[in-house]
Amino acid sequence: MLEETSVFGSELRRARIAAGLTLTELSALVHYSKGQLSKVETGHKRPAPELARLCDAALNTRGALISLVPTGRGTEVTPPGGPREVPSAAPGRRQVLTAGAVSVLGAAAPGGRHPEDWPADGTLLDASRALFDQFRRLGQTAPPAAVLPALAEQTRTLRALAARCGPRTAHGLLTLCARYAEFAGWMAQEAGAVEEALRWTDHAVELAAATGDESLASYALVRRGLVAYYRGDAAGTVALVQGVRSRRLPHRVLGLAAQREAQGHALAGDQDTCMRELDRARALLSREAPDGAGPVLGTSHLTDPVAMTTGWCLLDLGRPRQAAKVLDREIELIPPTAMRTRARYGARQALAHALAGEIEHACELTRGMLSAAHTVDSATIALDLRRLSHTLGRHQRNYAVRELAPLLAFALSPGATAR
């Protein structure tokens, strides 16, 4: 580790001198103190991944400095207090049949009957689709642990119902069941249960395969790419989604894969390839046709997902001021009801402003989104909140930082939402 620190410091000093910058001038560009930079250059202080990204962009080293800090962020998607227990991808009745799940399902059943007593016709499929939309809305405003049991039970119920229906209805139910399982995987990841999230994703692929739905199987690679991204694995993110390129798939799936690949290249500090992939994503998503077979894959709350992903990537590329400008504009377009989405990008927005040296404004933005972050209880959002906390921690003399510190610490403490 000391050798890696020394190598990074030597390369940073070489790149700084080659760019004609003094320590004071580089300090002004990256908003780290001259003393901190000096300790990093001499190998007396370990470089933070955030600093590597900022210096890489400021010195135009095209990912060379980033590559010297192992595994990017090097952070697992784990909530404060450790991983949480979530329903298995092969749920049993006793495990997932909770009072909350039954009440939600029963509320949508025709005539108030239990779902297993629904008639096997188009009404059943329509009701199940409508219920899925309700679950997605609930996932925007509730902790994942409150949503997962009901998703697991509904997945089990739809599988059982498909076995009792005619071919056409059964096909529709299994297709929808796969979407339920895919959504359960996302909720498991939000709960910090990464391995369980991957098992749910695999289960979704198995269900989709039974209906000949290759789109969901390919989208599963996009989902796995997101897991790799949050682990700080740039190469793994890119490799997973590149497997989607050669397939004949809907434009939406190909576009979402291009977005994810752009995020992987951003992690690696490769701005040119990142921007090319974002352009490709925009071209593909602009050609997508409505899918009448089931709910939309990916986010449904962003007016321009490519623009938002661009802001996200610019931050990973060490260009926080540009990222903040894009995120400021795009966050205004997110519906107020999409609490999880607003909290996710709001954390990135605040982090961008903090890294750009706009500390008071970053604190103001953070105050505005912490309540939503408390409510949705997301392990992935917590990653950016920890990055934000670390960044603001370098400015302890700032009054706004000192005022915010207890609130931010509470948001990152184990069981914060349960208090």
Buried (B, 14 or more C-beta within 10 A) or exposed (E): EEEBBBEBBBBBBEBBEEBEBEBEEBBBBBBBEBEBBBBBBEBEBBBBBBBBBBBBBBBEBBBBBBBBBEBBBEBBBBBBEEBBEBBBBEBEEEBBBBEEBBEBBEEBBBEEEEBEEBEBEEEBBEBBBEBBEBBBEBBBBBBBBBBBBBBBBBBBBBBEBBEEBEEEBBBBBBBBBBBBBBBBBBBBBBBBBBEBBBBBBBBBBEBBBBBEBBBBBBBBBBBBBBBBBBBBBBEBBBBBBBBBEEBEBBBBBBBBBBBBBBBBBBBBBBBEBBBBBBBBBBBBBEEBEEEEBBBEBBBBBBEBBBBBBBBBBBBBBBBBBBBBBBBBEBBEEBEEEBBBBBBBBBBBBBBBBBBBBBBBBBBBBBBEBBEBBBBBBBBBBBBBBBBBBEBBEBBEEBEBBEEBBEBBEEBBEEEBBEE
